[in-house]
Each structure stands twice: as structure tokens, then as C-alpha cells.
């Protein structure tokens, strides 16, 4: 099973159903493959370590690959379709929010939406919205 991330196609190695994270095989420019991680519905690949799991986020512990239980499921096609649907929904949300920002600018109102805050006011990438 394959999943598209931006302009790249990645092979799905496994999926953690509890954390909703994919483990994928990504081909680097120098033709070697590395394992990376992708949140369901997201389009940003995490390198080396996956996004922080729910267990570690509660305790502020350092998260690693060992926190996850990646498996290859028989219904992986359905899981990837759900991921693609979530990605499309997020794109639509972003487009609608960008339109709202433009409308507010035309009216002369400063509007700091959740999108603006996610892009420009987050101290680190952990609070930023995942999108393409």
C-alpha cells in the first residue's frame, strides 16, 4: 500500500491504530530509503522519531519509535482512504479560512484566525496545524 505525501509516494510499512500514525518508507534524493512517520490526515513527514504519542504528551517524556505499535493491517486500503479523506477536509478548512481572512482584510478588520496562530504564533512545530 502506498500513500502520497506532497509530491512523493511512500510505501506504508505499518500503522498504529491507537495513535493514528503511519510508518512509511521514504526514498531520499540519494536513492536510499529511510523510515519516516506520518500522522493520519497529515502531510508532514516526521524524521527519526514519530510525533509525540499520547502517553508521552501527558508526562512530558521523550517519545520514540518504541512508544508505537506499528502493524500492517488487512484493511490498510481503507485506512489510507480515511487518511486521504481527512487530508482533503483539512485542505477545504484551510481554503475557507484563507477566504475569511481576505474578506476581513477588505473590511479593514484585523483577524487572527486559528490558521494565522498555527502558522505564525506557535513557539514550536508541535502546536502547528499539519497541512500541505
Backbone torsions as a table, in degrees:
resi	resn	phi	psi	omega
1	UNK	NA	140.9	-178.7
2	UNK	-122.0	155.1	177.3
3	UNK	-136.2	141.3	179.6
4	UNK	-91.3	132.1	175.4
5	UNK	-128.4	103.0	-174.2
6	UNK	63.6	-124.0	179.1
7	UNK	-96.3	5.6	-177.9
8	UNK	-104.1	148.5	174.2
9	UNK	-109.1	128.1	-179.2
10	UNK	-119.2	142.8	173.7
11	UNK	-81.4	133.0	177.9
12	UNK	-81.3	122.9	177.9
13	UNK	-93.5	-34.7	-178.3
14	UNK	-170.5	172.5	-177.7
15	UNK	-145.2	135.1	173.7
16	UNK	-100.2	107.8	-175.1
17	UNK	-67.4	-31.4	-179.5
18	UNK	-72.7	-42.7	-177.1
19	UNK	-92.4	-11.4	-179.6
20	UNK	57.9	54.2	-179.8
21	UNK	-132.6	135.3	175.6
22	UNK	-94.3	146.7	166.0
23	UNK	-106.5	123.2	-175.6
24	UNK	-125.0	158.4	174.8
25	UNK	-103.3	119.3	-174.1
26	UNK	-114.7	134.1	179.3
27	UNK	-91.7	118.8	178.5
28	UNK	-75.1	169.2	-179.9
29	UNK	-61.8	-31.3	-179.3
30	UNK	-86.0	18.1	172.8
31	UNK	74.9	2.4	175.8
32	UNK	-95.6	156.7	-175.9
33	UNK	-101.5	142.6	175.1
34	UNK	-132.1	152.8	175.7
35	UNK	-86.1	134.2	177.0
36	UNK	-135.0	176.0	-173.4
37	UNK	-129.6	146.6	-175.1
38	UNK	-140.0	122.7	176.1
39	UNK	-71.3	144.1	178.9
40	UNK	-60.3	129.2	-179.0
41	UNK	85.3	-6.9	-177.9
42	UNK	-95.2	174.5	178.5
43	UNK	-140.4	23.0	175.6
44	UNK	-115.0	125.6	177.9
45	UNK	-83.6	131.2	175.7
46	UNK	-91.5	133.4	-179.4
47	UNK	-95.7	153.6	175.9
48	UNK	57.4	-70.2	179.9
49	UNK	-109.6	144.4	177.5
50	UNK	-71.6	172.6	176.0
51	UNK	-59.1	157.9	-177.3
52	UNK	-61.7	130.2	-178.9
53	UNK	-77.5	166.6	-177.6
54	UNK	-64.1	-34.6	179.8
55	UNK	-65.3	-46.3	-177.8
56	UNK	-73.1	-29.7	179.3
57	UNK	-68.3	-29.5	178.1
58	UNK	-72.8	-32.9	-176.1
59	UNK	-104.7	-1.0	-176.2
60	UNK	58.6	30.2	178.2
61	UNK	-84.0	161.9	176.2
62	UNK	-77.2	131.3	-175.9
63	UNK	-96.5	147.8	177.2
64	UNK	-143.5	178.3	178.7
65	UNK	-59.0	-26.9	-177.6
66	UNK	-68.0	-18.5	179.0
67	UNK	-72.8	-16.8	-172.9
68	UNK	-104.2	156.4	176.6
69	UNK	-122.4	80.0	-177.4
70	UNK	-78.2	128.6	178.0
71	UNK	-135.6	157.1	172.9
72	UNK	-102.2	115.3	-175.1
73	UNK	-93.7	154.6	176.6
74	UNK	-64.2	-30.6	-178.9
75	UNK	-97.8	33.5	-176.9
76	UNK	-59.7	-32.6	179.0
77	UNK	-60.8	-42.8	178.5
78	UNK	-65.8	-38.6	179.1
79	UNK	-64.2	-43.0	178.9
80	UNK	-66.5	-38.5	177.3
81	UNK	-62.8	-39.9	177.5
82	UNK	-63.8	-42.2	177.3
83	UNK	-58.4	-46.9	-179.8
84	UNK	-63.6	-38.3	178.6
85	UNK	-65.3	-41.3	177.6
86	UNK	-63.6	-40.1	178.6
87	UNK	-61.4	-43.0	178.9
88	UNK	-63.8	-40.9	179.0
89	UNK	-61.8	-42.7	179.9
90	UNK	-64.8	-38.3	177.6
91	UNK	-61.5	-41.2	178.9
92	UNK	-65.6	-40.5	177.5
93	UNK	-60.8	-42.6	-179.5
94	UNK	-65.9	-44.1	178.4
95	UNK	-59.9	-44.3	179.6
96	UNK	-62.6	-40.7	-179.7
97	UNK	-68.3	-39.5	176.7
98	UNK	-62.5	-40.3	176.6
99	UNK	-62.0	-41.9	179.2
100	UNK	-63.9	-40.8	178.1
101	UNK	-61.0	-44.3	179.4
102	UNK	-63.4	-42.3	178.8
103	UNK	-62.2	-42.7	-179.9
104	UNK	-66.0	-37.1	176.7
105	UNK	-61.3	-42.7	179.7
106	UNK	-61.8	-32.8	178.8
107	UNK	-84.4	-3.1	178.7
108	UNK	78.7	20.0	-179.5
109	UNK	-103.9	131.2	175.3
110	UNK	-79.3	123.7	-175.9
111	UNK	-127.0	111.2	177.2
112	UNK	-102.1	95.1	-177.5
113	UNK	-79.5	174.0	174.4
114	UNK	-59.6	-30.4	179.6
115	UNK	-69.2	-45.3	178.6
116	UNK	-59.7	-47.6	-179.4
117	UNK	-62.0	-40.3	-179.8
118	UNK	-64.0	-40.1	-176.7
119	UNK	-79.9	-39.8	-167.6
120	UNK	-117.5	-17.8	-174.2
121	UNK	-110.9	-2.5	178.9
122	UNK	-74.5	134.5	-179.1
123	UNK	-70.7	-30.2	177.1
124	UNK	-144.7	173.5	-174.8
125	UNK	-71.3	-10.3	-175.5
126	UNK	-67.7	-26.6	-178.8
127	UNK	-98.4	-4.2	-178.5
128	UNK	-76.5	147.1	178.6
129	UNK	-72.3	142.8	179.5
130	UNK	-90.6	121.8	178.4
131	UNK	-157.7	169.6	178.4
132	UNK	-94.2	NA	NA
